[in-house]
Amino acid sequence: MDVAGIATPALLVDLDAMEFNLREMADFFAHKPCKLRPHFKNHKVPLLAWKQLRAGATGITCATLREAEILVHHGVENILIANEIAGDSKAQYLAELSRCASVVVAVDNCSSIKDLARAQRNGKSQIAVVVDIDIGLGRCGVRPGEEALQLAKCAAGEGLRVRGLMGYDGHLQVLPASLERDELVRRGSESLVRSAALIQAEGIPVSIVSTGGTGTYAVSGEYAGITDIQAGSYLLMDTLYVERGSCFRRSLTVLATIISMNRDGHAVVDCGVKEISGERGLSAVKNMPDVHLTALHAEHGLLELQGDLKSTLKIGDRIELWVRYSDATVSLHSSMYGVRHGQIETVFQIEH
Ligand SMILES: Cc1ncc(COP(=O)(O)O)c(C=O)c1O
């Protein structure tokens, strides 16, 4: 089907760009001891997770128990929930999922560890964990070193299987590339590797030391002792990352139609915050530098037109908005149209 035939607003992915990103990242990890464990939350498409696995990924990272459930349901066997979960019902569900696949969850406190241990006993299954270390993001995680060791001991003492540790350097992801930034990434990796050594020295085997994202993989992926990288955005790419300098190509747009043009030099499209995230800034219009998105309402996008386009654009014309924040935009849609040379080649189901 031609792109012209689909109803708007619609999420489009440029297949050439996405496949380029898939190959580029796979090539980087192809001959390294460190492997890619790509994050699922950026696309939420099981088929794309499988493309990443076939391209060499060691497993899949996700952010929630629901995402882990979707992955298990689609046959993925090696899953890292790079996030904490809390509460008895989630712990119980994790115990059940752990019977179907290798699911590892991050922990950063003894209270949740005890909940997981109880669920494991009740569910008669083995729950596996990584100790989450705060390497500067200031979100979840314990301090590296002694605190990490104590938590690993707490988890092992409660009978959980400690697989290793993780720490996400989210605060460094969109910093422009520089020697200083790279040094900060290395320091984060170093604190993880040192904490891993402390934990190993206490007789707790460590097989996972996981970190990194699209902005930092090239540095942490080279750091001795880091076993896997959780990058996710690289596959579809956000405009924000591209602006900071990245080898990956933007592939994601929202197709919208002009529905009103009653003010001179302005137009309104059928795409608002229910279809595209404006949280990290307003989108640029693909291939139309003289058209600017100036505001997003719930179902409307307001455009300012300059130059010749003022007179040539008309009601019913279509534009594409580059997605600045893929995570938050993808989760607003249930399908994503795979486009090549103006034709829809495939439709990806986004799972929620
Ligand atoms: C814990 C964790 N790991 C990995 C990622 C993926 O990072 P990126 O999308 O920058 O590749 C994220 C993204 O927010 C994250 O929260």
The ligand as a Gaussian input file, in Angstrom:
#p B3LYP/6-31G(d) Opt

LIG

0 1
 C       17.740000       1.865000      32.822000
 C       17.861000       2.249000      31.376000
 N       18.711000       1.553000      30.591000
 C       18.851000       1.854000      29.288000
 C       18.131000       2.874000      28.698000
 C       18.280000       3.100000      27.219000
 O       18.959000       4.240000      26.933000
 P       18.884000       4.889000      25.487000
 O       17.471000       4.997000      25.108000
 O       19.541000       6.178000      25.685000
 O       19.634000       4.015000      24.576000
 C       17.252000       3.634000      29.480000
 C       16.525000       4.761000      28.872000
 O       15.969000       5.611000      29.491000
 C       17.110000       3.308000      30.857000
 O       16.267000       3.980000      31.655000

